[in-house]
Amino acid sequence: MWLEVALTDLQSAWNNVQHHTEEISSERLLVRRGQAFNITLYFRNRGFQPGLDNVIFMAETGPLPDLSNGTRALFSLTGRHGPSPWIALLETNGASSLEVSLCAPPTAAVGRYLLKVHIDSFQRSVTAYQLGEFILLFNPWCPEDSVYLDSEPQRQEYVVNDYGFIYQGNKNWIRPCPWNYGQFEENIIDICLELLDKSLNFQTDPATDCALRGSPVYISRVVCAMINSNDDNGVLNGNWSENYLDGINPAEWTGSVAILKQWHATGCQPVRYGQCWVFAAIMCTVMRCLGIPTRVITNFDSGHDTDGNLIIDEYYDSTGRILENKKKDTVWNFHVWNECWMARKDLPPGYGGWQVLDATPQETSNGLYCCGPASVRAIKEGEVDLNYDTAFAFSMVNADCMSWLVYGGKEQKIHRETNTVGNFISTKSIQSNERDDITENYKYIEGSPQERQVFLKALQKLRAGRSEDPHHASTSMPLSEDSLRRLHMPSLQPSDVVQVSLKFQLLAPPHMGQDISFVLLALNMSFQFKDLKVNLSAQSLLHDGSPLLAFWQDTAFITLSPEEAKTHSCRIPYSQYSQYLSTDKLIRISALGEEKSSPEKILVDKIITLAYPGIIINVLGAAIVNQPLSIQVLFSNPLSEYVEDCVLTVEGSGLFKKQQRVLIGILKPQHRASITLETVPFKSGQRQIQANLRSNKFKDIKGYRNVYVDLRL
């Protein structure tokens, strides 16, 4: 009598706890590679008899499973069926049941699998039984997995944590923007796998694509390309135009879940709209969901070098106003990307660990809009010839800036700055609400000999790469001694020539709705009289460095005695700047000074981010799973005028089943309002509430509150 399978228990609830996937589901089996999971087979007619019954398991993934490319595996309970790296071990043998421990190799392709069993009894072949589906994920808990992370606090932060902060503002005013990653929310794992199946790689060659899904390097490039929609039906359309009438202003988003679910619900039509922090946040959600440790990084004063010469050229007119750059070189006020943790067997030893991945569509990589993975250590050491896109990533944190004055059809070099690009590179601290500054991971201290030597090395490698034989950097001519000397010199400041310095100083914090008061401080460091003419201007900026119209100008004539300092007071009324503001609320004030007896120019500027009062969230009572919870949200109109079309959105993984939207309507000038929401938490542990208030005058008044949800009373 042959052995007949009657029922299978995949033990999903127990297995998922062991594999750190219980937050996703307790009913579906989700396991990690390189780690065993147990299933129980129940038989209809008799028990399992070792030596008489040969039990062979089959695991298949993808539309064209194949033994040769690793998307189909055959492995025997007795170990007699081939050299498959998959393992099946007998745990317990009952009267009519069999508990088996199965384990996928730590290099297996991730994705959705179909599990089958084939039983030979007494030399008689029996048709295979389908036991069920399971999803296989990367395993940062497994030392043999290439995404292994040897720190439980880091695994909790970079894989398990479903909320965080994305840093915005400017280098002088860094603010945390709360974000709901929600990687374990309902259906998000299915949407992440759907994203892989919608990629151009899968559409072109599904068999090869699925076979390569064991590599985090490969997966990260596929996901990176799919987050933006430039080449495919990716998740997000990018938009920096300030015109968002046919979509959502990027500043209004507070989480990834609503975006990913909208993409899925519309048949994978790109969601409108995203900018760099939204692209990075979505990628963080997908990568953490798939099991790759990931964090979100903000770089203040981030270079976008379009021609690969490690120089960002910036052009100014005679008023100090920054001009549109025809080459599109820019310094982004802040730029956001991801770091993912993985071994890099494709690189020389020592370049694994954190890798830069940038899903914002800036430049193409091998024909697609994606960037990375680029080793953070390779960036710091100037190894810009290592895969992938390391030269571009290097320029974002360590390019030099060249300032040019444009007048009368001519261009005059003002000065070259070596320390402008790449400041306060930031990410959320581990299991804390604090900010970590990780600039030292990306570059040596600005102005140090090591930093200039690395810059020189990177420049030489880039020039070698453009020679006839790009694979042999050593065959190219090195830079001249003069070039070497100039690159090691500190940047030439205007004060070295004219011996006068200019500096802006705010007289009060810049709050939305209030006038901006500041002074221009002029200091004569010489023993001679100086007569200065200074043109001042103010203009709005987008966070990607794109200039908008200038809305304020002034001219100051300042006479300085030897070693004298003077101030010139300035004020920009709210009524003058309000109608010119971008969503980013960035204002650039600048001064271009010249001395009557010298052709040299002095250029200074300051970026101001206008601050809003934040949303206050109060949790009224204890938060307990499956018990009603009241949440009070307090917000105000900071302006001395009516604001209309006010909408409050509130969300939080494990607290709200879906994003809550409350139509507020009109808020009176300086009015403070309160809304109380009711919800029922459905997951225990540390949670976060995120809130956003938008109106016709502002889009991103944010607030958050951390909440600990108890399992029971």
C-alpha positions, 0 to 999 in steps of 0.5 A: 500500500502506497503512502497517500498525503491527506493534509499538510500543516505548514505551521505558518504561525510558529514558523513565521515567529522563528523567521521574524515574519509574524508581523506580515502574517500568521496565516501565510508561510513566509520564511527566510533562506538559510534557516529551517522551517517545519511542516507536518504531513498527515497521511490517509492510510498509514504511517511513514516507513523509513526504507520503504517510502522515499519522500522527495520534495520539490520547490519551484519559483518563477513561471519557468522553474528549472533545475539548472538555473536553481529555480527548481529544487529536488531534495529527498528526506533520505538525502538520496535524491541528488546533490541539491543544496536544499535540505529535508530532515525528519523531525518526528514520525507519528502513527499517521503523520510526519514532521519534517524540517526544510531549509532553503540554501542561503543563496536561494532566489527569493520570491514566491515558491510552490512546494510539492512532495513526491512519494515512492512506495514499494518502487511504485511511483505516485503522483506529486502532491501540492503542499502549498505556497510559501514566500522566501526572503533574504535572511540578515540573521543567517551568517551564510546569507550575503545580507547578514548583519551581525547586530541584533539592534541594527537588524531590528532598526534596519529590517524590522522597524516600520517607521522612521525619520527622513531629514530635510531642511538645510544644513543650518536647520535640519528637521526630521520628517516622520515616515510610515514605511509599513513594510509589514502591512497587509498585501505589501509583500505581494506588491513588492513581489509584483514590483519585481515581476513588472521590471523590464528584466522579468518582462524580457527574460523571466527565467534568467531574472528569477534565477538571479533573485538570490543576489542582493546586488541584482535585486537592489538594481531591479528595485531601484529602477522600478521605484521611478517610472522613467523606463517602465511602469515604476511606482512613482512619477517624479515632478519638480515643476511645482505643478501637481494639480493632477496628482499629490504634492510630494510634500504631502505624503507621510508613508509608503503604504498608500503609494504602493497600494495605489500603484497596485490598485491602478494596474501598476500605473505610476503614482503622481508625484514623488521627489527624492525623499519619497523615492528613497522611502518607498525603496526602504519599504520594499528592501526591508520587506524583502529582508535586505537591511536598509536605511534612508540617508540625507546629504545636505548640499548634495552635488549633481555632476552631469558631466563627470568632471567632479566640478559643479559649475554655478553661475550668478548675475551681477545682483548675486542671483543664481542662474539656471545652469545650461549643463544642469550641474546643481547643488541640491539643498538636500538629497535623499538616497538609501544605503543597503547592507550586503556582501560584495563578492563582485568587488575586491575584499573590504568593499562590502557593507553599506551600499548607496542606492539612489532611486531618484531618476537623475542619470542613467546606469547601463541604460536605466534610471537607477544608481548603485549599489555603490560601496560607501567605503569605495566612495570614501577611498575614491575608488570610483571605477568600482561597480556600480555608479561609484563616480556619480555617488562620489560627486554627490558628496565630494565634488568641488564647486566653481562660481562664475559671474555672468555679465555682458556676455562674458563669464568671470571666475569668482572662486572655487570651493572644495568644501561646499558639497556633502555636509551633515550626511544624516540617518536615523539613529538605531532604536532612537529618535535622534539623528546620526551624522555619518559624514565620516563614512563617506569622506575624510575631513574636508581640507585634510591631506587625505581628503584632497588625495582621495579627490585627486585619485578619483579625478585620475581614475575618471580621466583614465576611464575616458582614455582608449583603454578604460579598463587599465587606469595605470596606462593613463598619464597622471596629472601634472605637478601643478595640478597636484599642487592646485588640488591640494591648496585650500580654496581661494577665498575672495578675502585672500585678495580684497581682504574684505569678508561679507557674512549674513546673520539672521536677527530672528528665527525665520517663521512662516508668516513673519518678516525676515530680518537680517544684517549683512556684516562687512569686515575690513581685514586690511590696514587700508580704507575700503569702498564697497558696492554690494548688490543684494537679492533674494529668490526662492529655490527648489530643494534640487537647487533649481532657482526661481524668480528673484523677488527682492533686491537692495544695494548697499554702499559701505565704506570701511576704515582699516580693520572696521566692521559694519552692518547693513540691515535688511528686512523682507516683508511676508507680503513680499515673499509669500507669493513666490515661495515654493513648497520647499519654503527655501529662500536664498539671500545673496550678496555680490560685493566689489571694491572700487579699486579691485576687479575681484568679486565677493560672493556670499549667500545663505539658505533660509528654510521657513519654519512652521509650527508642528502638529501636536499629537496626544494619546488619550489613555493606554494603547492596547491591542484590540481596544479602542484608543482616542488620539487628539491632534492639535494644529494651528494656522500660523498665518495672519490670513485665512487658509482654505482647503485644509485636509488633515491626514493621519496614519500609523502601521499597526494603529490604523488599517488605512490612512485617515483623511479629515476635511477641515475646510477653512482655518481662521488667522492664527487659529488653533484647532483640535481633532479627536480620532478613534482607532483600534490598534491591531499590533503590539509593540513600539508604533508611530503616528504620523500626521500632515496638514495641507491647505492652499497656503502650505502643504506639509505641516508635520507631526508625529507621536511614538506609542507603545501598544500593549498586548493585553490589559 
